[in-house]
């Protein structure tokens, strides 16, 4: 598509490494208490953050 930009990924997408896993890894790198291991669904990230008061 004209005007689109696609970037090569350094890792393949699969059920063990989803967009939610990428998000969890980014939050961990940002210093939040998140472990991306085993994260498949967004609720897995939210469950890890809730005890630390990171969510309303």
N, CA, C and O atoms as a Tripos MOL2 file, in Angstrom:
@<TRIPOS>MOLECULE
protein
  224   223    56     0     0
PROTEIN
NO_CHARGES

@<TRIPOS>ATOM
      1 N           0.8440   -1.1690    0.0000 N.3       1 UNK1
      2 CA          0.0000    0.0000    0.0000 C.3       1 UNK1
      3 C           0.8940    1.2380    0.0000 C.2       1 UNK1
      4 O           1.8510    1.3140    0.7710 O.2       1 UNK1
      5 N           0.5950    2.1780   -0.8360 N.am      2 UNK2
      6 CA          1.3940    3.3860   -0.9480 C.3       2 UNK2
      7 C           1.3590    4.1690    0.3580 C.2       2 UNK2
      8 O           0.2940    4.3770    0.9390 O.2       2 UNK2
      9 N           2.5290    4.6000    0.8130 N.am      3 UNK3
     10 CA          2.6260    5.3630    2.0460 C.3       3 UNK3
     11 C           2.7610    4.5040    3.2940 C.2       3 UNK3
     12 O           2.9370    5.0420    4.3880 O.2       3 UNK3
     13 N           2.6850    3.1900    3.1620 N.am      4 UNK4
     14 CA          2.8230    2.2970    4.3150 C.3       4 UNK4
     15 C           4.2860    1.9880    4.5580 C.2       4 UNK4
     16 O           5.1050    2.0120    3.6390 O.2       4 UNK4
     17 N           4.5920    1.7070    5.7750 N.am      5 UNK5
     18 CA          5.9560    1.3630    6.1510 C.3       5 UNK5
     19 C           5.9200    0.0740    6.9610 C.2       5 UNK5
     20 O           5.2100   -0.0190    7.9620 O.2       5 UNK5
     21 N           6.6710   -0.8960    6.5360 N.am      6 UNK6
     22 CA          6.7560   -2.1670    7.2410 C.3       6 UNK6
     23 C           8.1910   -2.3680    7.6950 C.2       6 UNK6
     24 O           9.1260   -2.1750    6.9170 O.2       6 UNK6
     25 N           8.3650   -2.7470    8.9280 N.am      7 UNK7
     26 CA          9.6920   -2.9670    9.4840 C.3       7 UNK7
     27 C           9.8930   -4.4470    9.7510 C.2       7 UNK7
     28 O           8.9640   -5.1490   10.1510 O.2       7 UNK7
     29 N          11.0880   -4.9070    9.5310 N.am      8 UNK8
     30 CA         11.4040   -6.3100    9.8020 C.3       8 UNK8
     31 C          11.3970   -6.5520   11.3130 C.2       8 UNK8
     32 O          11.8770   -5.7250   12.0890 O.2       8 UNK8
     33 N          10.8640   -7.6580   11.7000 N.am      9 UNK9
     34 CA         10.8470   -8.0240   13.1110 C.3       9 UNK9
     35 C          12.0710   -8.8660   13.4280 C.2       9 UNK9
     36 O          12.5720   -9.6010   12.5770 O.2       9 UNK9
     37 N          12.5410   -8.7520   14.6520 N.am     10 UNK10
     38 CA         13.6900   -9.5560   15.0520 C.3      10 UNK10
     39 C          13.2500  -10.9210   15.5830 C.2      10 UNK10
     40 O          14.0810  -11.7990   15.8150 O.2      10 UNK10
     41 N          11.9460  -11.0950   15.7720 N.am     11 UNK11
     42 CA         11.4270  -12.3570   16.2820 C.3      11 UNK11
     43 C          10.0720  -12.6230   15.6320 C.2      11 UNK11
     44 O           9.3170  -11.6900   15.3610 O.2      11 UNK11
     45 N           9.7670  -13.8860   15.3840 N.am     12 UNK12
     46 CA          8.4900  -14.2510   14.7920 C.3      12 UNK12
     47 C           7.3610  -14.1430   15.8020 C.2      12 UNK12
     48 O           7.5690  -14.3020   17.0050 O.2      12 UNK12
     49 N           6.1760  -13.8740   15.3050 N.am     13 UNK13
     50 CA          4.9670  -13.8630   16.1140 C.3      13 UNK13
     51 C           4.4940  -15.3030   16.2670 C.2      13 UNK13
     52 O           4.4210  -16.0390   15.2820 O.2      13 UNK13
     53 N           4.1770  -15.7070   17.4750 N.am     14 UNK14
     54 CA          3.5540  -17.0030   17.7140 C.3      14 UNK14
     55 C           2.7890  -16.9310   19.0220 C.2      14 UNK14
     56 O           2.8450  -15.9110   19.7080 O.2      14 UNK14
     57 N           2.0860  -17.9730   19.3790 N.am     15 UNK15
     58 CA          1.2550  -17.9500   20.5840 C.3      15 UNK15
     59 C           2.0830  -17.7140   21.8440 C.2      15 UNK15
     60 O           1.5700  -17.1820   22.8280 O.2      15 UNK15
     61 N           3.3340  -18.0960   21.8250 N.am     16 UNK16
     62 CA          4.1950  -17.8850   22.9820 C.3      16 UNK16
     63 C           4.8320  -16.5140   23.0340 C.2      16 UNK16
     64 O           5.4650  -16.1690   24.0310 O.2      16 UNK16
     65 N           4.6780  -15.7180   21.9780 N.am     17 UNK17
     66 CA          5.2540  -14.3690   21.9510 C.3      17 UNK17
     67 C           4.3330  -13.4810   21.1310 C.2      17 UNK17
     68 O           4.5340  -13.2970   19.9300 O.2      17 UNK17
     69 N           3.3190  -12.9330   21.7930 N.am     18 UNK18
     70 CA          2.2800  -12.1320   21.1460 C.3      18 UNK18
     71 C           2.5270  -10.6440   21.3610 C.2      18 UNK18
     72 O           3.5140  -10.2560   21.9870 O.2      18 UNK18
     73 N           1.6330   -9.8190   20.8430 N.am     19 UNK19
     74 CA          1.7400   -8.3800   21.0700 C.3      19 UNK19
     75 C           1.6580   -8.0680   22.5640 C.2      19 UNK19
     76 O           2.2520   -7.0920   23.0210 O.2      19 UNK19
     77 N           0.9340   -8.8780   23.3240 N.am     20 UNK20
     78 CA          0.8560   -8.6780   24.7680 C.3      20 UNK20
     79 C           2.1850   -9.0150   25.4400 C.2      20 UNK20
     80 O           2.5720   -8.3700   26.4140 O.2      20 UNK20
     81 N           2.8810  -10.0210   24.9230 N.am     21 UNK21
     82 CA          4.2020  -10.3500   25.4490 C.3      21 UNK21
     83 C           5.1610   -9.2010   25.1760 C.2      21 UNK21
     84 O           5.9610   -8.8370   26.0370 O.2      21 UNK21
     85 N           5.0810   -8.6220   23.9640 N.am     22 UNK22
     86 CA          5.9420   -7.4880   23.6180 C.3      22 UNK22
     87 C           5.6580   -6.3140   24.5520 C.2      22 UNK22
     88 O           6.5770   -5.6400   25.0180 O.2      22 UNK22
     89 N           4.3700   -6.0800   24.8210 N.am     23 UNK23
     90 CA          3.9800   -4.9800   25.7040 C.3      23 UNK23
     91 C           4.5170   -5.2140   27.1130 C.2      23 UNK23
     92 O           5.0430   -4.2940   27.7370 O.2      23 UNK23
     93 N           4.3870   -6.4320   27.6110 N.am     24 UNK24
     94 CA          4.8900   -6.7540   28.9460 C.3      24 UNK24
     95 C           6.4030   -6.5490   29.0210 C.2      24 UNK24
     96 O           6.9120   -6.0260   30.0130 O.2      24 UNK24
     97 N           7.1140   -6.9560   27.9860 N.am     25 UNK25
     98 CA          8.5690   -6.7810   27.9570 C.3      25 UNK25
     99 C           8.9320   -5.2930   27.9540 C.2      25 UNK25
    100 O           9.8890   -4.8840   28.6120 O.2      25 UNK25
    101 N           8.1740   -4.4910   27.2190 N.am     26 UNK26
    102 CA          8.4340   -3.0470   27.1820 C.3      26 UNK26
    103 C           8.1580   -2.4110   28.5370 C.2      26 UNK26
    104 O           8.9160   -1.5460   28.9760 O.2      26 UNK26
    105 N           7.0890   -2.8220   29.2040 N.am     27 UNK27
    106 CA          6.7860   -2.3040   30.5390 C.3      27 UNK27
    107 C           7.8780   -2.6920   31.5350 C.2      27 UNK27
    108 O           8.2570   -1.8980   32.3960 O.2      27 UNK27
    109 N           8.3750   -3.9140   31.4060 N.am     28 UNK28
    110 CA          9.4610   -4.3680   32.2780 C.3      28 UNK28
    111 C          10.7080   -3.5160   32.0550 C.2      28 UNK28
    112 O          11.3520   -3.0960   33.0160 O.2      28 UNK28
    113 N          11.0490   -3.2590   30.7950 N.am     29 UNK29
    114 CA         12.2120   -2.4240   30.4870 C.3      29 UNK29
    115 C          12.0360   -0.9960   30.9930 C.2      29 UNK29
    116 O          13.0120   -0.3050   31.2860 O.2      29 UNK29
    117 N          10.7810   -0.5630   31.0920 N.am     30 UNK30
    118 CA         10.4870    0.7800   31.5950 C.3      30 UNK30
    119 C          10.5370    0.8410   33.1200 C.2      30 UNK30
    120 O          10.3820    1.9110   33.7090 O.2      30 UNK30
    121 N          10.7530   -0.3130   33.7550 N.am     31 UNK31
    122 CA         10.8980   -0.3380   35.2030 C.3      31 UNK31
    123 C           9.6840   -0.7850   35.9820 C.2      31 UNK31
    124 O           9.7090   -0.7740   37.2120 O.2      31 UNK31
    125 N           8.6160   -1.1800   35.2990 N.am     32 UNK32
    126 CA          7.4350   -1.6670   36.0050 C.3      32 UNK32
    127 C           7.6130   -3.1400   36.3760 C.2      32 UNK32
    128 O           8.3280   -3.8720   35.6930 O.2      32 UNK32
    129 N           6.9630   -3.5700   37.4540 N.am     33 UNK33
    130 CA          7.1240   -4.9440   37.9450 C.3      33 UNK33
    131 C           6.3300   -5.9590   37.1280 C.2      33 UNK33
    132 O           5.3800   -6.5620   37.6260 O.2      33 UNK33
    133 N           6.7230   -6.1400   35.8780 N.am     34 UNK34
    134 CA          6.0240   -7.0500   34.9690 C.3      34 UNK34
    135 C           7.0020   -8.0950   34.4670 C.2      34 UNK34
    136 O           8.1280   -7.7780   34.0860 O.2      34 UNK34
    137 N           6.5580   -9.3530   34.4720 N.am     35 UNK35
    138 CA          7.3520  -10.4510   33.9190 C.3      35 UNK35
    139 C           6.6570  -10.9280   32.6480 C.2      35 UNK35
    140 O           5.5470  -11.4560   32.7210 O.2      35 UNK35
    141 N           7.2870  -10.7540   31.4820 N.am     36 UNK36
    142 CA          6.6370  -11.1500   30.2370 C.3      36 UNK36
    143 C           6.5240  -12.6610   30.0200 C.2      36 UNK36
    144 O           5.8120  -13.0930   29.1140 O.2      36 UNK36
    145 N           7.2010  -13.4600   30.8170 N.am     37 UNK37
    146 CA          7.1630  -14.9100   30.6570 C.3      37 UNK37
    147 C           5.7330  -15.4230   30.8400 C.2      37 UNK37
    148 O           5.1030  -15.1910   31.8730 O.2      37 UNK37
    149 N           5.2470  -16.1050   29.8440 N.am     38 UNK38
    150 CA          3.9230  -16.7040   29.9240 C.3      38 UNK38
    151 C           2.7700  -15.7660   29.6130 C.2      38 UNK38
    152 O           1.6160  -16.1940   29.6490 O.2      38 UNK38
    153 N           3.0390  -14.5060   29.3090 N.am     39 UNK39
    154 CA          1.9660  -13.5680   28.9890 C.3      39 UNK39
    155 C           1.4480  -13.8520   27.5820 C.2      39 UNK39
    156 O           2.2070  -13.8280   26.6130 O.2      39 UNK39
    157 N           0.1490  -14.1200   27.4810 N.am     40 UNK40
    158 CA         -0.4950  -14.3120   26.1820 C.3      40 UNK40
    159 C          -1.6060  -13.2710   26.0330 C.2      40 UNK40
    160 O          -1.7360  -12.6460   24.9810 O.2      40 UNK40
    161 N          -2.3930  -13.0890   27.0690 N.am     41 UNK41
    162 CA         -3.5100  -12.1530   27.0350 C.3      41 UNK41
    163 C          -3.1980  -10.8950   27.8430 C.2      41 UNK41
    164 O          -2.3980  -10.9320   28.7780 O.2      41 UNK41
    165 N          -3.8270   -9.7950   27.4800 N.am     42 UNK42
    166 CA         -3.6050   -8.5220   28.1750 C.3      42 UNK42
    167 C          -3.9350   -8.6330   29.6580 C.2      42 UNK42
    168 O          -3.2810   -7.9920   30.4800 O.2      42 UNK42
    169 N          -4.9250   -9.4260   30.0110 N.am     43 UNK43
    170 CA         -5.2890   -9.5330   31.4260 C.3      43 UNK43
    171 C          -4.1500  -10.0980   32.2750 C.2      43 UNK43
    172 O          -4.1120   -9.8710   33.4840 O.2      43 UNK43
    173 N          -3.2310  -10.8250   31.6610 N.am     44 UNK44
    174 CA         -2.0680  -11.3280   32.3920 C.3      44 UNK44
    175 C          -1.1670  -10.1740   32.8260 C.2      44 UNK44
    176 O          -0.5930  -10.2040   33.9140 O.2      44 UNK44
    177 N          -1.0470   -9.1710   31.9830 N.am     45 UNK45
    178 CA         -0.2570   -7.9880   32.3330 C.3      45 UNK45
    179 C          -0.9790   -7.1990   33.4190 C.2      45 UNK45
    180 O          -0.3650   -6.7950   34.4070 O.2      45 UNK45
    181 N          -2.2660   -6.9790   33.2420 N.am     46 UNK46
    182 CA         -3.0480   -6.2180   34.2040 C.3      46 UNK46
    183 C          -3.0240   -6.8720   35.5810 C.2      46 UNK46
    184 O          -2.9320   -6.1820   36.5960 O.2      46 UNK46
    185 N          -3.1060   -8.1810   35.6190 N.am     47 UNK47
    186 CA         -3.0790   -8.9030   36.8920 C.3      47 UNK47
    187 C          -1.7490   -8.7070   37.6140 C.2      47 UNK47
    188 O          -1.7080   -8.6670   38.8440 O.2      47 UNK47
    189 N          -0.6650   -8.5840   36.8520 N.am     48 UNK48
    190 CA          0.6350   -8.3690   37.4710 C.3      48 UNK48
    191 C           0.7750   -6.9460   38.0200 C.2      48 UNK48
    192 O           1.4610   -6.7350   39.0200 O.2      48 UNK48
    193 N           0.1410   -5.9890   37.3860 N.am     49 UNK49
    194 CA          0.2520   -4.5870   37.7790 C.3      49 UNK49
    195 C          -0.6820   -4.1950   38.9030 C.2      49 UNK49
    196 O          -0.3440   -3.3300   39.7120 O.2      49 UNK49
    197 N          -1.8430   -4.8080   38.9690 N.am     50 UNK50
    198 CA         -2.8600   -4.4320   39.9500 C.3      50 UNK50
    199 C          -2.3480   -4.4300   41.3950 C.2      50 UNK50
    200 O          -2.6490   -3.4770   42.1140 O.2      50 UNK50
    201 N          -1.5970   -5.4290   41.8680 N.am     51 UNK51
    202 CA         -1.1460   -5.4240   43.2640 C.3      51 UNK51
    203 C          -0.2130   -4.2530   43.6000 C.2      51 UNK51
    204 O          -0.0300   -3.9310   44.7740 O.2      51 UNK51
    205 N           0.3640   -3.6310   42.6080 N.am     52 UNK52
    206 CA          1.2940   -2.5360   42.8430 C.3      52 UNK52
    207 C           0.6390   -1.1760   42.7060 C.2      52 UNK52
    208 O           1.3220   -0.1520   42.7420 O.2      52 UNK52
    209 N          -0.6770   -1.1530   42.5490 N.am     53 UNK53
    210 CA         -1.4010    0.1030   42.4320 C.3      53 UNK53
    211 C          -1.1700    0.8220   41.1190 C.2      53 UNK53
    212 O          -1.3870    2.0300   41.0200 O.2      53 UNK53
    213 N          -0.7280    0.0820   40.1060 N.am     54 UNK54
    214 CA         -0.4760    0.6930   38.7930 C.3      54 UNK54
    215 C          -1.7610    0.8780   38.0150 C.2      54 UNK54
    216 O          -1.7550    1.5130   36.9600 O.2      54 UNK54
    217 N          -2.8630    0.3380   38.5080 N.am     55 UNK55
    218 CA         -4.1440    0.4510   37.8250 C.3      55 UNK55
    219 C          -5.1750    1.0090   38.7810 C.2      55 UNK55
    220 O          -5.0800    0.8260   39.9950 O.2      55 UNK55
    221 N          -6.1470    1.6840   38.2310 N.am     56 UNK56
    222 CA         -7.2240    2.2520   39.0690 C.3      56 UNK56
    223 C          -8.1610    1.1570   39.5010 C.2      56 UNK56
    224 O          -9.1320    1.4200   40.2100 O.2      56 UNK56
@<TRIPOS>BOND
     1     1     2 1
     2     2     3 1
     3     3     4 2
     4     3     5 am
     5     5     6 1
     6     6     7 1
     7     7     8 2
     8     7     9 am
     9     9    10 1
    10    10    11 1
    11    11    12 2
    12    11    13 am
    13    13    14 1
    14    14    15 1
    15    15    16 2
    16    15    17 am
    17    17    18 1
    18    18    19 1
    19    19    20 2
    20    19    21 am
    21    21    22 1
    22    22    23 1
    23    23    24 2
    24    23    25 am
    25    25    26 1
    26    26    27 1
    27    27    28 2
    28    27    29 am
    29    29    30 1
    30    30    31 1
    31    31    32 2
    32    31    33 am
    33    33    34 1
    34    34    35 1
    35    35    36 2
    36    35    37 am
    37    37    38 1
    38    38    39 1
    39    39    40 2
    40    39    41 am
    41    41    42 1
    42    42    43 1
    43    43    44 2
    44    43    45 am
    45    45    46 1
    46    46    47 1
    47    47    48 2
    48    47    49 am
    49    49    50 1
    50    50    51 1
    51    51    52 2
    52    51    53 am
    53    53    54 1
    54    54    55 1
    55    55    56 2
    56    55    57 am
    57    57    58 1
    58    58    59 1
    59    59    60 2
    60    59    61 am
    61    61    62 1
    62    62    63 1
    63    63    64 2
    64    63    65 am
    65    65    66 1
    66    66    67 1
    67    67    68 2
    68    67    69 am
    69    69    70 1
    70    70    71 1
    71    71    72 2
    72    71    73 am
    73    73    74 1
    74    74    75 1
    75    75    76 2
    76    75    77 am
    77    77    78 1
    78    78    79 1
    79    79    80 2
    80    79    81 am
    81    81    82 1
    82    82    83 1
    83    83    84 2
    84    83    85 am
    85    85    86 1
    86    86    87 1
    87    87    88 2
    88    87    89 am
    89    89    90 1
    90    90    91 1
    91    91    92 2
    92    91    93 am
    93    93    94 1
    94    94    95 1
    95    95    96 2
    96    95    97 am
    97    97    98 1
    98    98    99 1
    99    99   100 2
   100    99   101 am
   101   101   102 1
   102   102   103 1
   103   103   104 2
   104   103   105 am
   105   105   106 1
   106   106   107 1
   107   107   108 2
   108   107   109 am
   109   109   110 1
   110   110   111 1
   111   111   112 2
   112   111   113 am
   113   113   114 1
   114   114   115 1
   115   115   116 2
   116   115   117 am
   117   117   118 1
   118   118   119 1
   119   119   120 2
   120   119   121 am
   121   121   122 1
   122   122   123 1
   123   123   124 2
   124   123   125 am
   125   125   126 1
   126   126   127 1
   127   127   128 2
   128   127   129 am
   129   129   130 1
   130   130   131 1
   131   131   132 2
   132   131   133 am
   133   133   134 1
   134   134   135 1
   135   135   136 2
   136   135   137 am
   137   137   138 1
   138   138   139 1
   139   139   140 2
   140   139   141 am
   141   141   142 1
   142   142   143 1
   143   143   144 2
   144   143   145 am
   145   145   146 1
   146   146   147 1
   147   147   148 2
   148   147   149 am
   149   149   150 1
   150   150   151 1
   151   151   152 2
   152   151   153 am
   153   153   154 1
   154   154   155 1
   155   155   156 2
   156   155   157 am
   157   157   158 1
   158   158   159 1
   159   159   160 2
   160   159   161 am
   161   161   162 1
   162   162   163 1
   163   163   164 2
   164   163   165 am
   165   165   166 1
   166   166   167 1
   167   167   168 2
   168   167   169 am
   169   169   170 1
   170   170   171 1
   171   171   172 2
   172   171   173 am
   173   173   174 1
   174   174   175 1
   175   175   176 2
   176   175   177 am
   177   177   178 1
   178   178   179 1
   179   179   180 2
   180   179   181 am
   181   181   182 1
   182   182   183 1
   183   183   184 2
   184   183   185 am
   185   185   186 1
   186   186   187 1
   187   187   188 2
   188   187   189 am
   189   189   190 1
   190   190   191 1
   191   191   192 2
   192   191   193 am
   193   193   194 1
   194   194   195 1
   195   195   196 2
   196   195   197 am
   197   197   198 1
   198   198   199 1
   199   199   200 2
   200   199   201 am
   201   201   202 1
   202   202   203 1
   203   203   204 2
   204   203   205 am
   205   205   206 1
   206   206   207 1
   207   207   208 2
   208   207   209 am
   209   209   210 1
   210   210   211 1
   211   211   212 2
   212   211   213 am
   213   213   214 1
   214   214   215 1
   215   215   216 2
   216   215   217 am
   217   217   218 1
   218   218   219 1
   219   219   220 2
   220   219   221 am
   221   221   222 1
   222   222   223 1
   223   223   224 2
@<TRIPOS>SUBSTRUCTURE
     1 UNK1         2 RESIDUE 1 A UNK
     2 UNK2         6 RESIDUE 1 A UNK
     3 UNK3        10 RESIDUE 1 A UNK
     4 UNK4        14 RESIDUE 1 A UNK
     5 UNK5        18 RESIDUE 1 A UNK
     6 UNK6        22 RESIDUE 1 A UNK
     7 UNK7        26 RESIDUE 1 A UNK
     8 UNK8        30 RESIDUE 1 A UNK
     9 UNK9        34 RESIDUE 1 A UNK
    10 UNK10       38 RESIDUE 1 A UNK
    11 UNK11       42 RESIDUE 1 A UNK
    12 UNK12       46 RESIDUE 1 A UNK
    13 UNK13       50 RESIDUE 1 A UNK
    14 UNK14       54 RESIDUE 1 A UNK
    15 UNK15       58 RESIDUE 1 A UNK
    16 UNK16       62 RESIDUE 1 A UNK
    17 UNK17       66 RESIDUE 1 A UNK
    18 UNK18       70 RESIDUE 1 A UNK
    19 UNK19       74 RESIDUE 1 A UNK
    20 UNK20       78 RESIDUE 1 A UNK
    21 UNK21       82 RESIDUE 1 A UNK
    22 UNK22       86 RESIDUE 1 A UNK
    23 UNK23       90 RESIDUE 1 A UNK
    24 UNK24       94 RESIDUE 1 A UNK
    25 UNK25       98 RESIDUE 1 A UNK
    26 UNK26      102 RESIDUE 1 A UNK
    27 UNK27      106 RESIDUE 1 A UNK
    28 UNK28      110 RESIDUE 1 A UNK
    29 UNK29      114 RESIDUE 1 A UNK
    30 UNK30      118 RESIDUE 1 A UNK
    31 UNK31      122 RESIDUE 1 A UNK
    32 UNK32      126 RESIDUE 1 A UNK
    33 UNK33      130 RESIDUE 1 A UNK
    34 UNK34      134 RESIDUE 1 A UNK
    35 UNK35      138 RESIDUE 1 A UNK
    36 UNK36      142 RESIDUE 1 A UNK
    37 UNK37      146 RESIDUE 1 A UNK
    38 UNK38      150 RESIDUE 1 A UNK
    39 UNK39      154 RESIDUE 1 A UNK
    40 UNK40      158 RESIDUE 1 A UNK
    41 UNK41      162 RESIDUE 1 A UNK
    42 UNK42      166 RESIDUE 1 A UNK
    43 UNK43      170 RESIDUE 1 A UNK
    44 UNK44      174 RESIDUE 1 A UNK
    45 UNK45      178 RESIDUE 1 A UNK
    46 UNK46      182 RESIDUE 1 A UNK
    47 UNK47      186 RESIDUE 1 A UNK
    48 UNK48      190 RESIDUE 1 A UNK
    49 UNK49      194 RESIDUE 1 A UNK
    50 UNK50      198 RESIDUE 1 A UNK
    51 UNK51      202 RESIDUE 1 A UNK
    52 UNK52      206 RESIDUE 1 A UNK
    53 UNK53      210 RESIDUE 1 A UNK
    54 UNK54      214 RESIDUE 1 A UNK
    55 UNK55      218 RESIDUE 1 A UNK
    56 UNK56      222 RESIDUE 1 A UNK
